[in-house]
Amino acid sequence: MRPALLAALALCTAAPVALAAPPAGLQGERARLVSDLAALRFDQLGNPVLHWDAIPPVYAPADHPHQLLVVLAEFPDRKFVRFQGDATQGGKLAAWYQDQLFDPKYEKKDTLSHFYAVQSLDTYHLQGRVLPPVTLSKPRAAYGAPYRPEGGDWRNDADTEGMAEEVLKLAAAAHPELDWAAFDRWDPLDHDGDGVLAEADGYLDHLVIVFAGGGQSSCQGLYKLDEALNPNVGPEALATLPAEAKECAERIWPHRFMIQKREGQGPMVEGRVHGRGGAPLRPTLWALDYNMQSEYTEASTFIHEFGHSLGLPDIYARQTSNSTGCWELMSNTASPSPQNLSAWSRLMLGWLRPRVVLPPEFGGKAVQSAYLRTLDAPLDPPAVAREHQRAGMYRAAMVVLPPKTIDVNLTALPKGGQALYSGQGNGLNRSAELRLDLAGKAGPVTLSFDAWWEIEAGWDFAYVEASVDDGAT
């Protein structure tokens, strides 16, 4: 059993609240959690922390917007349908997507430009560039066919990382005149530690690849591919599928991922290497994250997927039936017009300052009032905004609940009363170090330990390493 102290909030669809210095001990830890939560210091709320528990705020003024790069890609055996047969298809396709996704005046509804300017109350602006189609070197199945790694489950898409890298190489070669540096204006991880996020970090900020043809998500259920390609069958099962089902299986599944290559390498930024890996475009510009969508993807889905590019997770009701689908973009995508972002999503991105309501034992009054206006009310003129602030009117309220201690039952310990716990989540990198002084010791040294894990083959890895030269080797 592992005790864990948790702080909770209830966000009802601004001003941080300061608490007195917390006392020592468990009560002091509880007070610290409440203080950090009330001040919106989500990155201080303890371990385990999933990466979306502390999303870096993101801002971009209208005169220096973020730029989304969209590259159209087709295969030797699968071409784009729209404008097919037209000698100027490539240019018309790029212009069509440009009009669907972006608006330099931020006025056209259901474009990414308009949506994010409105949702952020004009604190975040987005433009972009759509490039005409590039033609890949291999047929679609070479990138999209499912495969089964040894010891693992079936997976979609044999080589979409390689496909993303090839698309970028082709686009870079076809457009040497493009202002590639304009697509790097954001340093979300603050790689240089200067506290400035609105600067280049050597990586493309936002990348979408639109491929010709449909995505596998549109037909997998029809052909019951999960049943046909189950854990009890090997790679030979793919060849036994009917022609229509095999065609579906070889489609690319729309997804967001990373080009996991060249680990430790990266672009040269301010005289040092930013080594997150990826694919090089220029000595000072690499690509890592990408989003891949089919040519039939609607603009509302692009808007949803761009939320991930800013750091937002999918907000699904995985264990309950209280779905946020009708009022949260990141839960389910409506068409043709997307839902708005919830108060939580806007809060995480730094676009909302809620009225903070504290529990009585941590400084809040026994009876408190919150005067709320419509979350999606238009942006006020400065004078009106100041009047609303003086009146105590907010777009949302955040109710801080008292922290509680719960026991996490991990596993029975084989002996002793203590163990190390890594936490759980995506994108984690945890390590523990034990130093021993063996000076003057003779004979063999034996290391033994008990370990317990739940691990995903092919994606998660655990290592035990030993060194006698302070980690040099």
Order of alpha helices (4+ residues) and beta strands (2+ residues): beta-alpha-beta-alpha-alpha-beta-alpha-alpha-beta-alpha-alpha-alpha-beta-beta-beta-beta-beta-beta-alpha-alpha-beta-beta-alpha-beta-beta
